Structures are given as C-alpha cells and as structure tokens.
Amino acid sequence: QVQLVESGGGLVQAGGSLRLSCAASGRTFSRYFMAWFRQAPGKERDVVAAISRSGGNTDYADSVKGRFTISRDNAKNAVYLQMNSLKPEDMASYYCAATTTPGSTWRNVRDWQYWGQGTQVTVSA
C-alpha cells in the first residue's frame, strides 16, 4: 500500500508556471506507475500525465502536451508535474495517483489504486 500527499498548488496568472509534487510513503515506490489527474467542478476526473515505473515512458493528455512535464525520483519516493504556460482552463484540483496495473491506456480512473487528497490550482486570466 502507498499513501500519497500532493503539494505545490496555488494561484498563478495565465502564462505562469507551477510545480506540483507528490510524496509517497513506503519502500516500494518504484513498483508503481504514477500519474496526475485533474478535476474541475462539475467535470469528470481526467488524466493529465502518467509515467512508468522507471520513468522511461510518459504519456500526456493532448491539452497539456508541450506545456506540462511529469517526472519522478524513485530515490526520493516522489513524482512531479511541472506546469508551464498555464491557461485558465487548467484550473482544477490536481490529484496524484499510483497503481501497479495501469491498463492499456493509463487513462482509466478505475485502474488507479491509490489517490492523494488533491491540491488546488487556480489560474487567473
């Protein structure tokens, strides 16, 4: 089992940057695929980015490609989301997720076993 705690959210102007961090408990962090999801009020929770256990493979939602970068540090039990060129439509609660079985697309919420409590990202126009 793994516990996840996100940090780094906040208020930023459009065009600005934020870096989200997710700290994971446990000694088996490298066994887990990791991802960032986001959910805006009244909308479904959607994947933003995902990363393989070694960090060698990543996947991004089309809406964030070229602006967001997911990375992980297995020695520190952490995963990060660097968000650049933020837009008002990026505003949402961002959640860190972990799983040992991400499924074929990595994008199905139901395939992700563990979740953090979320961190709010607010982007002002």
SEGUPA-979241 format. One line per field, with one value per residue (C-alpha): x, y, z negated; residue in three letters. Coordinates in nm, 3 decimals, always signed. Layout:
BEGIN
u	X | ...
v	Y | ...
w	Z | ...
res	Ala | ...
END
This chain:
BEGIN
u	+0.000 | +0.113 | +0.000 | +0.025 | +0.046 | +0.039 | +0.178 | +0.263 | -0.076 | -0.175 | -0.280 | -0.095 | -0.159 | -0.221 | +0.111 | +0.278 | +0.424 | +0.373 | +0.544 | +0.337 | +0.498 | +0.364 | +0.536 | +0.475 | +0.515 | +0.653 | +0.962 | +0.818 | +0.755 | +0.940 | +0.682 | +0.411 | +0.312 | +0.233 | +0.002 | -0.151 | -0.522 | -0.730 | -1.091 | -1.273 | -1.608 | -1.887 | -1.647 | -1.501 | -1.159 | -0.922 | -0.562 | -0.309 | +0.010 | +0.140 | +0.483 | +0.616 | +0.789 | +1.138 | +1.039 | +1.136 | +0.788 | +0.543 | +0.203 | +0.018 | -0.329 | -0.337 | -0.440 | -0.113 | +0.143 | +0.436 | +0.342 | +0.347 | +0.622 | +0.587 | +0.893 | +0.978 | +1.261 | +1.245 | +1.520 | +1.304 | +0.969 | +0.836 | +0.665 | +0.643 | +0.438 | +0.600 | +0.328 | +0.426 | +0.223 | -0.076 | -0.420 | -0.746 | -0.877 | -0.602 | -0.769 | -0.875 | -0.794 | -0.492 | -0.456 | -0.160 | -0.235 | -0.050 | -0.114 | +0.062 | -0.181 | -0.241 | -0.428 | -0.359 | -0.421 | -0.313 | -0.616 | -0.894 | -0.957 | -1.071 | -0.728 | -0.557 | -0.548 | -0.423 | -0.500 | -0.380 | -0.612 | -0.559 | -0.411 | -0.589 | -0.451 | -0.612 | -0.523 | -0.631 | -0.687
v	+0.000 | +0.356 | +0.690 | +0.999 | +1.365 | +1.641 | +1.991 | +2.291 | +2.411 | +2.774 | +3.084 | +3.183 | +3.420 | +3.285 | +3.215 | +3.140 | +2.818 | +2.589 | +2.271 | +2.011 | +1.749 | +1.419 | +1.245 | +0.874 | +0.661 | +0.310 | +0.134 | +0.001 | +0.326 | +0.206 | -0.072 | +0.181 | +0.359 | +0.717 | +0.977 | +1.317 | +1.363 | +1.677 | +1.753 | +2.080 | +2.146 | +1.960 | +1.769 | +1.420 | +1.339 | +1.310 | +1.207 | +1.485 | +1.285 | +0.942 | +0.790 | +0.437 | +0.277 | +0.359 | +0.696 | +0.591 | +0.621 | +0.904 | +0.993 | +1.323 | +1.448 | +1.632 | +1.952 | +1.971 | +1.831 | +2.067 | +2.260 | +2.005 | +1.760 | +1.466 | +1.322 | +1.101 | +1.043 | +0.688 | +0.757 | +1.028 | +0.849 | +1.148 | +1.240 | +1.588 | +1.783 | +2.090 | +2.308 | +2.592 | +2.835 | +2.780 | +2.865 | +2.939 | +2.604 | +2.429 | +2.540 | +2.234 | +2.014 | +1.803 | +1.452 | +1.221 | +0.856 | +0.526 | +0.181 | -0.145 | -0.214 | +0.096 | -0.079 | -0.041 | +0.333 | +0.452 | +0.684 | +0.490 | +0.631 | +0.288 | +0.138 | +0.365 | +0.215 | +0.491 | +0.860 | +1.170 | +1.428 | +1.676 | +2.022 | +2.319 | +2.505 | +2.839 | +3.029 | +3.387 | +3.534
w	+0.000 | +0.063 | -0.074 | +0.143 | +0.042 | +0.301 | +0.263 | +0.476 | +0.586 | +0.568 | +0.757 | +1.071 | +1.357 | +1.704 | +1.873 | +1.543 | +1.404 | +1.109 | +0.998 | +0.821 | +0.601 | +0.473 | +0.184 | +0.147 | -0.160 | -0.164 | -0.039 | +0.287 | +0.472 | +0.780 | +0.824 | +0.905 | +1.219 | +1.126 | +1.271 | +1.227 | +1.277 | +1.251 | +1.187 | +1.232 | +1.064 | +1.241 | +1.462 | +1.464 | +1.331 | +1.627 | +1.663 | +1.718 | +1.735 | +1.643 | +1.602 | +1.596 | +1.301 | +1.423 | +1.562 | +1.911 | +2.056 | +2.020 | +2.158 | +2.167 | +2.234 | +2.566 | +2.390 | +2.192 | +2.436 | +2.474 | +2.159 | +1.877 | +1.782 | +1.548 | +1.377 | +1.083 | +0.842 | +0.710 | +0.459 | +0.303 | +0.345 | +0.535 | +0.857 | +1.001 | +1.251 | +1.400 | +1.547 | +1.780 | +1.987 | +1.765 | +1.901 | +1.722 | +1.845 | +1.646 | +1.326 | +1.126 | +0.832 | +0.919 | +0.782 | +0.763 | +0.830 | +0.815 | +0.945 | +1.024 | +1.309 | +1.522 | +1.800 | +2.169 | +2.192 | +1.844 | +1.857 | +1.688 | +1.342 | +1.224 | +1.294 | +1.042 | +0.696 | +0.467 | +0.459 | +0.281 | +0.131 | +0.413 | +0.448 | +0.600 | +0.898 | +0.975 | +1.291 | +1.326 | +1.671
res	Gln | Val | Gln | Leu | Val | Glu | Ser | Gly | Gly | Gly | Leu | Val | Gln | Ala | Gly | Gly | Ser | Leu | Arg | Leu | Ser | Cys | Ala | Ala | Ser | Gly | Arg | Thr | Phe | Ser | Arg | Tyr | Phe | Met | Ala | Trp | Phe | Arg | Gln | Ala | Pro | Gly | Lys | Glu | Arg | Asp | Val | Val | Ala | Ala | Ile | Ser | Arg | Ser | Gly | Gly | Asn | Thr | Asp | Tyr | Ala | Asp | Ser | Val | Lys | Gly | Arg | Phe | Thr | Ile | Ser | Arg | Asp | Asn | Ala | Lys | Asn | Ala | Val | Tyr | Leu | Gln | Met | Asn | Ser | Leu | Lys | Pro | Glu | Asp | Met | Ala | Ser | Tyr | Tyr | Cys | Ala | Ala | Thr | Thr | Thr | Pro | Gly | Ser | Thr | Trp | Arg | Asn | Val | Arg | Asp | Trp | Gln | Tyr | Trp | Gly | Gln | Gly | Thr | Gln | Val | Thr | Val | Ser | Ala
END
